[in-house]
């Protein structure tokens, strides 16, 4: 069973930056797609960004130009660099990994953007 563990959340002021990391117990190269989702209070979980082993990358419109997703195969981790954070980015951020027939989730890390 692949385990994913997020880190890097916290409290930041509007306009600030945070870097989230997701460590995998399995080799990143064996996970077809790795993604970041988020869920704000009272809202459904939504896709933020994803990156495939082919290096194909997807960003939700609401983070384009502000967030950057990347994979580090040497560290078996993916990261989400978040810049120009807005209060609307406040949510629990989840790491997700997908292989054919299997989906793995991390436990989530809280990101709060507030002055």
N, C-alpha and C positions, 0 to 999 in steps of 0.2 A: 504494500500500500504506500503510495507516494504521499509524503507530508509536505505541506507548504506553510511557511512561517513568515508573516509580515513584520516589519519593524520600520521605525522612522516617523510615525505619526506624532502629532502634538498640536500645540496652540501657536498660531502665527498671526501677525497683523495683516490686514488687507495690503496687497502689493508685495507681500513677502514670498519666500520660497521654502519648500520642503522637499526632501528626497526620500521616497519610500523604497524599501527593499523587500524582496520575497526570496527566501532561501528554500531550495528544494532538496528533499532527501534523495531524489533520483537525478540522474544526469539530465541537465536541461536539454541536451541534444536528442533525448528520447521522447520529449514532450512536444507534440506537433504544434500546439498553439498555447502561448501564455498570455494572459490578459489581466487587466485591472478593471474591477467593477466598483461601484460605490452605491451606498444606500443612505439617503438622508431620512430623518425622522418623518414618518407618515407618507413616505414615497416608496415606489418600487425600486428594486435594485436595477442599476443601469450600467451598460458597458461604457467604459472610459477610453480604453485603448487596448490593442492586442498586437502581438508580434509572433510571426510563425517561424518555423525552422528555415523556411525559404527566405527569411528576412522581410517578407511582406508585412507592412505595418498599416494599422487602421487607427484613426483617431475620431472620437465623437466630435461633432461640430463645436460643441461648447468648450472644448479644450484645445482646439487647433491653434498652434502658434504659442501656446503657453506651457503645455506638457510635452515631455519627451520620454518614450518608452525604449528600453534597451535590454538586451540579454547578455550575460557574462557566462559563457560556457565554462571558463576556468574556475569560476566560483560557484557554479550551479545556482545562479541567482538571476532574477530580473529586477530592474529598477524602474521607478517612475519619478522623473525629475519634474517638479511642479513649480512653475514660476508665475508671477503676477496673480497670486491667489486672490480669490474674491470670497465674500461671505457665503455666496451661493455654492461654493465648493465644499462647505462643511458637510461631512458625512463620514460614515465608516467605510474605509476602502479595503476591498478584498482582492486577494490574488487568486487566480484560477488557472489551472492547467488542464489541457485536453489532449487525450490520445484517442484513437479510434475505439469507441466503446467505453471509455472511462473519462470521468471528470473529477477533478480534485479542487478543493477550496481551502484557503487558509482561514484563520479565525477572525481576521479583520484587524484593522488599526484605525483609531479615531483621528480624524483631521478636523480641527476647529479653526476657522478663520474669523477673527473678531478683534476689534480694537478695545 
